[in-house]
């Protein structure tokens, strides 16, 4: 079976999963959440080991059951992140952590350092919340700070502790809590900066992609669907293909340097691109002094009349603007054909978007047989556009590879 386009698949592999706030952050957030789950599992394992071997608490079996149950919850959250069920993993992680703290508080009525799990929660909670959930995050951090101070002062020292030691513990408690709070906020700020930078880079990449590939294909490639070559090729029942070529280009290229020639093409094609955006035309590609575009590839809702009429209007605008930009040293000729076609992305190395079909071939032949400053169209384009545009009488022309066909010349608006 023909595999999906590896070059595009490799690039979009990290974009295709359901994200928290944007596609580009999904893979990184999955690794962070998985790391948090594993860290909590490790800490709970160490805690259970301590309860079994180093304490003589009568509630030890209940402690062990509590630890094992919540280790199972955290492990489940870990596997959910690997399966890309981010929201489910997030809520399971939050509920399991809160449940563990509540049960541990009810069970551990002696000095078992439960208060330090609140400090751990301050750092774990950085990954509990979305980027935009700032209010929830600040409330959680403040709650953890308050609980740590409370439990540290209630359970952290025995009755034999001297007064100066109690005061020292209180100072250390406040200092440690404040330090952890400030560190957590600093880490969150760095995370936000990284997210914003990733979003900016993703937006630039998306905009660049949309300039190279039609939006319906670009959106599909970025979506969560599994890429298949069949899904990267679309059949169009009706569209209009336009071929634009320069006349007297060879003599012109001999009279100028290669650098100036490239700059000239860039300037002309930039004007064409601007006009294409105005008329919602899909640029297919450029081939030397040939500019190929289409209408109807991205919008299946357009009728055949709208497609052909917009293509004629686009061709006339291109011809007019070209005369202003290029002057009289070089000419232009255009061919337009309407009908069904197939568009898509093919190739493994540097894949490119293209259009195929008889309509594509017909437009190419109409452009090749056109004279300087002529716009030749097929009969179907003429029939759908004749209400608003003027054409010359049809004449028979021998087109290479297509035989004898009736051809019309677009003269202008009626």
C-alpha positions in Angstrom: 0.0 0.0 0.0 1.3 3.4 -0.8 2.3 5.1 2.4 1.4 8.7 3.4 3.8 11.4 2.4 6.7 10.8 4.8 8.1 14.4 4.6 4.8 16.0 5.6 3.9 13.2 8.0 7.1 13.6 9.9 6.6 17.3 10.2 3.0 17.1 11.3 3.3 14.0 13.5 3.6 16.3 16.6 0.7 18.5 15.4 -1.9 15.9 14.7 -2.9 15.0 18.2 -5.6 16.7 20.2 -4.0 19.6 22.1 -4.6 21.5 25.3 -4.4 24.9 23.7 -2.7 24.4 20.4 -1.4 21.5 18.4 2.3 22.2 18.7 2.2 21.9 22.5 0.5 18.4 22.6 3.6 16.2 22.5 5.6 18.3 25.0 2.6 18.6 27.4 2.1 14.8 27.2 5.7 14.2 28.3 5.4 16.7 31.2 2.2 15.1 32.4 3.7 11.6 32.1 6.7 12.8 34.1 4.5 14.2 36.8 2.6 10.9 37.1 5.8 8.9 37.3 7.3 11.3 39.9 4.2 10.9 42.1 4.2 7.1 41.7 7.9 7.0 42.8 7.2 9.3 45.8 4.3 7.2 46.9 6.3 4.0 46.5 9.0 5.4 48.8 6.3 6.5 51.2 4.8 3.0 51.4 8.2 1.5 51.9 8.8 3.9 54.8 5.4 3.0 56.4 6.1 -0.7 56.2 9.7 -0.8 57.4 10.2 2.3 59.6 7.0 2.9 61.4 4.8 1.0 63.9 1.6 2.9 63.2 -1.5 0.7 63.8 -3.0 2.2 60.6 -0.1 1.0 58.4 -2.3 -1.4 56.3 -4.7 1.4 55.6 -1.8 3.6 54.6 -0.4 1.0 52.3 -3.8 0.4 50.6 -4.2 4.2 50.2 -0.8 4.4 48.6 -1.3 1.5 46.2 -4.7 2.6 45.1 -3.4 6.1 44.2 -0.3 4.7 42.6 -2.7 2.8 40.3 -4.6 6.1 39.6 -1.4 7.9 38.8 -0.2 5.0 36.6 -3.5 5.1 34.7 -3.1 8.8 34.1 0.4 8.1 32.8 -0.9 5.6 30.2 -3.7 8.0 29.3 -1.2 10.7 28.4 0.6 8.2 26.2 -2.7 7.4 24.5 -3.3 11.2 23.9 -6.3 11.4 26.2 -5.1 14.6 27.7 -8.2 15.9 29.3 -9.1 12.6 30.9 -5.6 12.2 32.2 -5.6 15.7 33.6 -8.7 15.3 35.6 -7.8 11.9 36.8 -4.4 13.3 38.0 -6.1 16.2 39.8 -8.8 14.1 41.5 -6.3 11.4 42.5 -3.9 13.9 44.0 -6.6 15.7 46.0 -8.1 12.3 47.1 -4.7 11.1 48.2 -4.1 14.2 50.3 -7.5 14.1 51.9 -7.2 10.4 52.8 -3.7 10.8 54.0 -4.7 13.7 56.3 -7.5 11.6 57.8 -5.2 8.6 58.4 -1.9 10.2 59.4 -2.4 11.9 62.8 1.2 11.7 63.7 4.4 13.2 62.2 4.5 11.6 58.7 5.5 14.8 56.8 2.2 15.0 55.0 2.8 18.8 54.8 5.5 18.4 52.3 3.1 16.8 49.8 1.5 20.3 49.6 4.8 21.7 48.5 4.9 18.9 45.9 1.4 19.9 44.9 2.5 23.5 44.2 4.8 22.2 41.4 2.5 19.4 40.2 -0.4 21.9 39.9 1.7 23.9 37.3 0.8 21.1 34.9 -2.8 20.7 36.1 -4.1 23.8 34.5 -4.3 25.2 31.0 -2.4 28.3 30.0 -5.5 30.4 30.3 -6.6 29.0 33.7 -4.6 31.5 35.7 -7.3 32.2 38.3 -7.6 28.5 39.2 -3.9 28.1 39.3 -3.3 31.0 41.7 -6.1 29.8 44.0 -4.6 26.3 44.1 -1.1 27.6 44.9 -2.4 29.8 47.7 -4.4 26.9 49.2 -1.3 24.6 49.1 0.7 27.4 50.8 -1.9 27.8 53.6 -2.2 24.0 54.1 1.5 23.6 54.3 1.9 26.3 56.9 -1.0 24.9 58.9 0.1 21.3 58.9 3.8 22.2 59.4 3.0 24.1 62.6 0.5 21.5 63.9 2.2 18.2 63.2 5.9 19.1 62.5 7.1 19.2 66.2 6.3 17.4 69.4 5.4 18.7 72.8 9.1 18.4 74.0 10.2 21.0 71.4 11.6 24.2 73.0 10.0 27.6 72.4 13.0 28.9 70.4 12.9 25.7 68.3 9.2 26.3 67.6 9.8 29.8 66.5 12.7 28.6 64.3 10.4 26.0 62.7 7.8 28.7 62.0 10.4 30.9 60.4 11.7 28.0 58.3 8.2 27.1 57.4 7.3 30.6 56.1 10.7 30.9 54.3 10.4 27.4 52.6 6.7 28.1 51.7 7.5 31.5 50.2 10.5 30.2 48.3 8.5 27.3 46.8 5.7 29.7 45.9 8.1 32.1 44.2 9.8 29.3 42.4 6.5 27.8 41.2 5.4 31.2 39.9 8.8 31.7 38.1 8.5 28.2 36.5 5.0 29.0 35.4 6.1 32.3 33.9 8.9 30.5 31.9 6.3 27.9 30.8 4.0 30.7 29.5 6.9 32.3 27.6 7.7 28.9 26.0 4.1 28.4 25.1 3.8 31.8 23.6 7.0 31.3 21.6 5.7 27.9 20.4 2.3 29.5 19.4 4.1 32.2 17.5 6.2 29.7 15.6 3.2 27.5 14.9 1.3 30.4 13.5 4.1 31.4 11.2 4.4 27.8 10.1 0.7 27.6 9.5 0.6 30.8 7.5 3.6 29.6 5.4 1.8 26.3 4.8 -1.4 28.0 3.7 0.6 29.9 1.1 2.0 26.6 -0.3 -0.9 24.3 0.1 -4.7 25.0 -0.2 -6.4 25.5 3.1 -8.5 22.4 3.0 -5.4 20.2 2.6 -3.4 22.2 5.2 -6.2 21.9 7.8 -6.4 18.2 7.1 -2.7 17.7 7.5 -2.8 19.5 10.9 -5.9 17.7 12.1 -5.9 14.6 14.3 -6.8 12.3 11.5 -4.4 9.6 10.4 -2.8 10.7 7.1 -3.6 8.6 4.1 -2.6 9.3 0.5 -6.3 8.9 -0.5 -7.3 11.7 1.8 -4.6 14.0 0.3 -6.2 13.8 -3.2 -9.5 15.5 -4.0 -11.8 15.2 -7.0 -13.5 18.3 -8.2 -16.7 18.0 -10.3 -16.2 21.5 -11.8 -13.3 24.0 -11.7 -11.6 26.5 -14.0 -7.9 26.2 -14.7 -6.0 29.2 -16.0 -2.5 29.1 -17.6 -0.6 32.4 -18.0 2.5 32.7 -20.1 4.7 35.5 -21.4 5.4 36.3 -25.0 8.7 37.7 -26.3 10.2 36.3 -23.1 13.3 34.7 -24.7 14.5 38.0 -26.4 13.8 39.8 -23.2 15.8 37.3 -21.1 18.8 37.7 -23.4 18.8 41.5 -23.0 18.9 41.4 -19.2 21.1 39.7 -16.5 19.9 36.6 -14.8 19.5 38.4 -11.5 17.4 41.2 -13.0 15.3 38.5 -14.8 14.6 36.7 -11.5 13.7 40.0 -9.8 11.4 40.8 -12.7 9.6 37.5 -12.4 9.3 38.0 -8.6 7.8 41.4 -9.0 5.3 40.2 -11.7 4.4 37.0 -9.8 3.9 39.0 -6.6 1.3 41.1 -8.4 -0.4 38.0 -9.7 -0.4 36.6 -6.1 -2.1 39.7 -4.8 -4.8 39.5 -7.5 -5.2 35.8 -6.8 -6.0 36.5 -3.1 -8.5 39.2 -4.2 -10.4 36.7 -6.4 -10.0 33.7 -4.1 -7.9 32.0 -6.7 -5.7 29.0 -5.8 -2.2 29.3 -7.1 -1.0 25.9 -8.3 2.6 26.6 -9.3 5.0 28.6 -11.4 7.1 27.1 -14.1 9.7 29.5 -15.4 7.6 32.2 -17.1 4.4 30.3 -16.7 1.9 31.0 -13.9 -0.8 28.3 -13.3 -3.8 28.9 -11.0 -7.4 27.6 -10.6 -10.8 28.6 -9.2 -13.1 26.1 -7.5 -10.6 23.9 -5.8 -11.2 25.2 -2.3 -14.9 26.1 -2.5 -17.1 23.3 -3.7 -20.2 25.5 -3.0 -19.4 27.8 -6.0 -21.6 27.2 -9.0 -20.2 26.6 -12.5 -21.4 30.1 -13.5 -19.6 31.7 -10.6 -16.5 29.7 -11.2 -16.2 30.6 -14.9 -17.2 34.3 -14.5 -14.7 34.8 -11.6 -12.0 33.2 -13.7 -12.7 35.5 -16.6 -12.7 38.5 -14.3 -9.4 37.3 -12.9 -7.8 36.9 -16.3 -8.8 40.4 -17.4 -7.4 41.9 -14.2 -4.2 40.0 -14.7 -3.9 41.2 -18.3 -4.5 44.8 -17.3 -2.1 44.8 -14.4 0.6 43.1 -16.5 0.4 45.9 -19.0 1.0 48.4 -16.3 3.9 46.5 -14.7 5.8 45.1 -17.7 5.2 47.8 -20.3 5.6 47.0 -24.0 8.8 45.0 -23.9 7.1 41.7 -23.1 3.5 40.4 -23.7 1.2 37.9 -22.1 -1.2 35.2 -23.2 -3.8 33.3 -21.2 -5.6 30.0 -21.6 -8.7 29.1 -19.6 -10.5 25.7 -19.4 -13.3 24.5 -17.2 -14.4 21.0 -16.2 -13.5 18.3 -13.7 -10.1 17.8 -12.3 -8.1 16.1 -9.5 -5.9 18.0 -7.0 -3.6 16.8 -4.3 -0.2 16.3 -2.9 2.1 13.6 -4.2 5.8 12.7 -3.9 8.0 11.6 -1.0 10.9 14.0 -1.3 9.8 17.6 -1.2 6.1 16.9 -1.9 4.3 19.5 -3.9 0.6 20.4 -4.6 -0.6 20.0 -8.2 -3.7 19.5 -10.3 -4.3 16.8 -13.0 -6.9 15.9 -15.6 -8.1 16.7 -19.1 -9.1 20.2 -18.0 -5.5 20.9 -17.0 -4.3 19.7 -20.4 -6.9 21.7 -22.3 -6.0 25.0 -20.5 -2.3 24.4 -21.3 -3.1 23.9 -25.0 -5.3 26.9 -25.1 -2.5 29.0 -23.7 0.1 27.6 -26.1 -2.0 28.3 -29.1 -3.0 31.8 -28.1 -1.4 34.9 -29.6 0.1 37.8 -27.8 -2.3 39.6 -25.5 -5.0 37.0 -26.2 -7.2 35.2 -23.7 -8.4 31.9 -25.2 -11.2 29.9 -23.4 -12.9 26.6 -24.0 -16.6 26.3 -25.1 -17.7 25.4 -21.6 -16.1 28.5 -20.0 -17.7 30.7 -22.7 -21.2 29.2 -22.2 -21.2 29.8 -18.4 -19.7 33.4 -18.8 -21.4 34.8 -21.9 -24.1 36.6 -19.9 -21.6 39.1 -18.6 -18.6 38.8 -20.8 -18.0 39.3 -24.5 -16.4 36.7 -26.7 -15.5 36.5 -30.4 -17.2 33.9 -32.6 -15.9 30.4 -32.0 -13.5 29.0 -34.4 -12.0 25.5 -34.9 -8.4 25.0 -33.8 -6.1 22.1 -33.9 -4.8 21.5 -30.3 -1.8 19.2 -29.8 -2.9 15.9 -28.3 -6.6 17.0 -28.2 -7.6 17.2 -31.8 -9.9 19.7 -33.4 -11.8 21.8 -30.9 -13.9 25.0 -30.9 -12.0 27.9 -29.2 -13.2 31.3 -28.1 -11.4 34.5 -27.3 -12.4 36.6 -24.3 -12.7 40.3 -25.3 -13.9 42.0 -22.2 -16.9 42.8 -20.0 -20.2 43.5 -21.8 
